[in-house]
Amino acid sequence: MHATPSGKSDTYFIGDLQGCAEQLQQLLTKIERQSPQARYLFAGDLVNRGPQSLATLRLVKQLHEQGRADSVLGNHDLNLLAVANGIRTAHRSDTLDDILNAPERGELLDWLRHRPLAICQDDHLLVHAGLVPQWSVQQTMGLAHEVEVQLQSADWVALLSRMYGNTPAQWDDQLRGADRHRCIINVLTRIRFCSEDGIMDFASKDGAAAAPSGYLPWFDVPRASDGSTVVFGHWSTLGLVLRPNLISLDTGCVWGGKLTAVSLQNRDVVQIACPQQQKPG
């Protein structure tokens, strides 16, 4: 279930890359001046909207093959898989053509669909977006594994064809089939706000202070995962947040913000300033 053993080298969590390969390379160089054997855990959204999706995917895949990195899947990574298989039409802001036209397209997409939806290391749980209040770390890993098994099976394209939609908006242990898988994917790759009983809102993308009426940022709701540190990206309008049991990593690299890494061992923050590649909205 993608529980990663502790290692002697420093481990850094890195926020959403979104095709910003040049800034990623700068960040890795900066980290490795201090920690040459560093390992990296990426919060997903490796690709899309930035100018170098192919180079970014190649670099993270190479690091993974060297045993130095892994990544959870984000909504933009799943979108790439859906577009590549004709399930979804590319959006005007998508920057996926270099991957779709790459000579090793099939190899890259196959590697991507074998990435986990959750990674647990040293009492830190990494997901792309967040959790609902009912889920413990153990349950989250189990539910993520259910979807990973389907995504890595011969029937993986069918899973992608059924994953879009905002319902069910609330987790129920009795959910089955497509509804169950869709809800798991939406929690792990899309959640920002939810109610105290775990009903998710998918409309608002604003910062934490702009929660819709009756909703809170998912991490401010009392949750079963409180005993571990949850690490996530996805929410660029939230930015860097460091709490005893929470690390928010998406600092808007593609929007002209920064690309951020945070050390698992000591919470050191390493950042690279980024040029604006896309305008919000």
C-alpha positions as CSV (number, residue, x, y, z in Angstrom):
1,M,0.0,0.0,0.0
2,H,2.9,2.3,-0.7
3,A,4.1,2.6,2.9
4,T,7.7,3.8,2.4
5,P,10.4,2.7,4.8
6,S,12.5,5.3,6.6
7,G,15.8,6.0,5.1
8,K,19.0,7.7,6.2
9,S,18.9,10.4,3.5
10,D,16.8,13.5,3.9
11,T,13.3,13.4,2.4
12,Y,11.7,16.5,0.9
13,F,8.0,16.9,0.1
14,I,7.6,19.0,-3.1
15,G,4.4,20.9,-4.1
16,D,2.6,21.0,-7.4
17,L,5.0,21.2,-10.4
18,Q,2.5,21.6,-13.2
19,G,5.0,21.4,-16.0
20,C,7.6,23.8,-14.5
21,A,10.7,21.6,-15.2
22,E,13.2,24.4,-15.1
23,Q,12.1,25.5,-11.7
24,L,12.1,21.9,-10.5
25,Q,15.7,21.5,-11.6
26,Q,16.7,24.7,-9.8
27,L,15.0,23.5,-6.6
28,L,16.7,20.1,-6.8
29,T,20.1,21.8,-7.3
30,K,19.5,24.0,-4.3
31,I,18.5,21.1,-2.1
32,E,21.4,18.9,-3.1
33,R,24.0,21.5,-2.2
34,Q,23.1,20.7,1.4
35,S,21.8,17.1,1.0
36,P,23.3,15.3,-2.0
37,Q,21.5,12.1,-1.4
38,A,18.1,13.7,-0.8
39,R,14.9,11.8,-1.7
40,Y,11.7,13.4,-3.0
41,L,8.0,12.9,-2.5
42,F,5.9,14.9,-4.9
43,A,2.4,16.0,-4.1
44,G,1.0,15.3,-7.6
45,D,0.0,17.6,-10.5
46,L,3.3,16.9,-12.1
47,V,2.0,18.2,-15.4
48,N,-0.2,20.7,-17.2
49,R,-0.5,24.5,-17.5
50,G,3.2,25.0,-17.3
51,P,5.5,25.1,-20.4
52,Q,7.5,21.8,-19.9
53,S,5.1,19.0,-19.0
54,L,7.1,16.4,-20.9
55,A,10.5,17.4,-19.4
56,T,8.9,17.5,-15.9
57,L,7.4,14.0,-16.3
58,R,10.7,12.6,-17.7
59,L,12.6,14.1,-14.8
60,V,10.4,12.8,-12.0
61,K,10.2,9.4,-13.7
62,Q,14.0,9.3,-13.9
63,L,14.3,10.1,-10.2
64,H,11.8,7.4,-9.4
65,E,13.8,4.8,-11.5
66,Q,16.9,5.8,-9.5
67,G,15.1,5.0,-6.3
68,R,15.1,8.7,-5.2
69,A,11.5,9.8,-5.7
70,D,7.8,9.0,-5.9
71,S,4.7,11.0,-6.5
72,V,1.0,10.7,-5.7
73,L,-1.5,11.3,-8.4
74,G,-3.1,14.7,-8.8
75,N,-6.2,15.8,-10.7
76,H,-4.1,17.1,-13.6
77,D,-2.2,13.8,-13.8
78,L,-5.5,11.9,-14.0
79,N,-6.7,14.5,-16.6
80,L,-3.7,13.7,-18.8
81,L,-4.6,10.0,-18.7
82,A,-8.2,10.8,-19.6
83,V,-7.3,13.1,-22.5
84,A,-4.8,10.6,-23.8
85,N,-7.5,8.0,-23.9
86,G,-10.2,10.2,-25.5
87,I,-12.3,10.3,-22.4
88,R,-11.9,14.1,-21.9
89,T,-11.3,16.9,-24.4
90,A,-8.2,19.0,-23.7
91,H,-9.0,22.4,-22.1
92,R,-7.7,25.5,-23.8
93,S,-5.3,26.0,-20.9
94,D,-3.9,22.4,-21.0
95,T,-0.3,22.0,-22.0
96,L,-0.1,18.3,-22.7
97,D,0.7,18.1,-26.4
98,D,4.4,17.5,-25.8
99,I,3.6,14.4,-23.8
100,L,0.9,13.2,-26.1
101,N,3.3,13.5,-29.1
102,A,6.4,12.1,-27.3
103,P,8.1,9.0,-28.8
104,E,7.8,7.3,-25.4
105,R,4.2,8.5,-24.7
106,G,3.0,5.0,-23.9
107,E,5.9,4.3,-21.4
108,L,5.3,7.7,-19.7
109,L,1.5,7.2,-19.3
110,D,2.0,3.6,-18.1
111,W,4.4,4.9,-15.4
112,L,2.0,7.6,-14.4
113,R,-1.0,5.3,-13.9
114,H,1.1,3.1,-11.6
115,R,1.7,6.0,-9.2
116,P,-0.1,5.8,-5.8
117,L,-2.9,8.1,-4.6
118,A,-1.4,8.2,-1.1
119,I,2.0,7.6,0.5
120,C,2.7,7.1,4.2
121,Q,6.2,7.7,5.6
122,D,7.4,8.3,9.1
123,D,3.9,9.3,10.4
124,H,3.4,11.6,7.4
125,L,0.6,11.0,5.0
126,L,1.0,12.5,1.5
127,V,-2.1,13.0,-0.7
128,H,-2.7,15.5,-3.5
129,A,-5.7,17.4,-2.1
130,G,-6.9,16.2,1.4
131,L,-9.1,13.9,3.4
132,V,-12.7,13.7,4.7
133,P,-13.1,13.8,8.5
134,Q,-14.1,10.2,8.8
135,W,-10.9,8.7,7.3
136,S,-8.0,7.6,9.5
137,V,-4.6,7.2,7.9
138,Q,-5.0,3.5,7.7
139,Q,-8.4,3.8,6.0
140,T,-7.1,6.3,3.6
141,M,-4.3,4.0,2.6
142,G,-6.7,1.2,2.1
143,L,-9.2,3.2,0.0
144,A,-6.4,4.7,-2.1
145,H,-5.2,1.1,-2.7
146,E,-8.6,0.1,-4.0
147,V,-8.4,2.7,-6.7
148,E,-4.8,2.0,-7.5
149,V,-5.6,-1.7,-8.1
150,Q,-8.2,-0.7,-10.7
151,L,-6.0,2.0,-12.3
152,Q,-3.2,-0.6,-12.7
153,S,-5.5,-3.3,-14.0
154,A,-6.4,-4.2,-17.6
155,D,-9.7,-2.3,-17.1
156,W,-8.0,1.0,-16.2
157,V,-9.6,3.1,-19.0
158,A,-13.1,2.1,-17.8
159,L,-12.2,3.5,-14.3
160,L,-11.1,6.8,-15.9
161,S,-14.4,7.0,-17.9
162,R,-16.4,6.7,-14.7
163,M,-14.4,9.0,-12.4
164,Y,-15.8,12.4,-13.4
165,G,-18.6,14.1,-11.5
166,N,-19.3,15.7,-8.2
167,T,-21.5,13.0,-6.7
168,P,-21.6,11.4,-4.3
169,A,-20.4,14.4,-2.4
170,Q,-20.2,12.6,1.0
171,W,-18.3,9.5,1.9
172,D,-20.2,6.4,3.0
173,D,-18.6,3.1,3.8
174,Q,-21.4,1.3,1.9
175,L,-20.6,3.0,-1.4
176,R,-19.8,0.5,-4.1
177,G,-18.6,0.4,-7.7
178,A,-18.2,3.6,-9.7
179,D,-19.7,5.8,-7.0
180,R,-17.2,4.5,-4.5
181,H,-14.2,4.9,-6.7
182,R,-15.3,8.4,-7.9
183,C,-15.8,9.5,-4.3
184,I,-12.3,8.3,-3.2
185,I,-10.7,10.0,-6.2
186,N,-12.6,13.3,-5.5
187,V,-11.5,13.3,-1.9
188,L,-7.9,12.6,-2.6
189,T,-7.4,14.8,-5.7
190,R,-10.1,17.6,-5.5
191,I,-11.3,18.4,-2.0
192,R,-10.8,21.9,-0.5
193,F,-13.9,22.6,1.6
194,C,-16.2,20.2,3.4
195,S,-18.9,20.3,6.1
196,E,-18.4,18.9,9.6
197,D,-20.0,15.7,8.5
198,G,-17.9,15.4,5.4
199,I,-20.1,16.8,2.6
200,M,-17.7,18.2,0.0
201,D,-17.9,21.5,-1.9
202,F,-16.3,21.5,-5.3
203,A,-17.2,25.0,-6.5
204,S,-14.9,27.2,-4.5
205,K,-11.2,27.5,-5.2
206,D,-10.6,30.6,-3.1
207,G,-8.5,30.7,0.0
208,A,-9.4,29.3,3.4
209,A,-11.1,32.5,4.6
210,A,-13.6,32.4,1.7
211,A,-15.2,29.1,2.8
212,P,-18.8,28.7,1.5
213,S,-21.5,29.0,4.2
214,G,-21.7,25.8,6.2
215,Y,-18.2,24.6,5.1
216,L,-14.7,24.7,6.4
217,P,-11.3,23.9,4.9
218,W,-11.2,20.1,5.1
219,F,-8.3,20.2,7.6
220,D,-10.1,22.5,10.1
221,V,-12.9,19.9,10.6
222,P,-12.2,17.5,13.5
223,R,-10.8,14.4,11.7
224,A,-9.8,10.8,12.4
225,S,-6.3,11.5,10.9
226,D,-5.4,14.1,13.4
227,G,-2.7,11.9,15.0
228,S,-0.5,12.1,11.8
229,T,0.8,14.9,9.7
230,V,-1.1,15.2,6.4
231,V,0.9,16.7,3.6
232,F,-0.9,18.0,0.5
233,G,-0.8,20.4,-2.5
234,H,-3.6,21.3,-4.9
235,W,-4.7,24.6,-3.2
236,S,-2.5,27.4,-4.5
237,T,-4.7,30.1,-3.0
238,L,-4.0,28.6,0.4
239,G,-0.2,28.7,0.0
240,L,2.4,27.4,2.4
241,V,0.9,26.2,5.7
242,L,3.0,24.6,8.4
243,R,1.2,23.2,11.4
244,P,2.1,20.4,13.8
245,N,-0.1,18.0,11.9
246,L,-0.4,19.7,8.5
247,I,1.9,20.8,5.6
248,S,0.3,22.6,2.7
249,L,2.7,22.8,-0.3
250,D,1.1,24.4,-3.3
251,T,2.6,27.9,-3.5
252,G,1.4,28.6,-7.1
253,C,4.5,27.8,-9.1
254,V,2.6,28.0,-12.4
255,W,0.8,31.2,-11.4
256,G,4.0,33.2,-10.7
257,G,4.4,32.2,-7.1
258,K,7.1,29.8,-5.8
259,L,7.9,26.1,-6.0
260,T,8.2,24.8,-2.5
261,A,10.0,21.8,-0.8
262,V,9.7,21.0,2.9
263,S,12.0,18.6,4.7
264,L,10.3,15.7,6.5
265,Q,13.0,15.6,9.1
266,N,13.2,19.2,10.3
267,R,10.6,21.3,8.4
268,D,13.2,23.3,6.6
269,V,11.6,25.1,3.7
270,V,13.4,25.5,0.3
271,Q,11.8,27.6,-2.4
272,I,12.4,28.8,-5.9
273,A,10.7,31.9,-7.4
274,C,8.8,31.2,-10.6
275,P,7.7,33.2,-13.6
276,Q,4.0,33.4,-14.3
277,Q,3.0,30.9,-16.9
278,Q,-0.8,31.2,-16.5
279,K,-3.2,33.9,-15.3
280,P,-5.8,32.8,-12.7
281,G,-9.3,32.5,-14.1
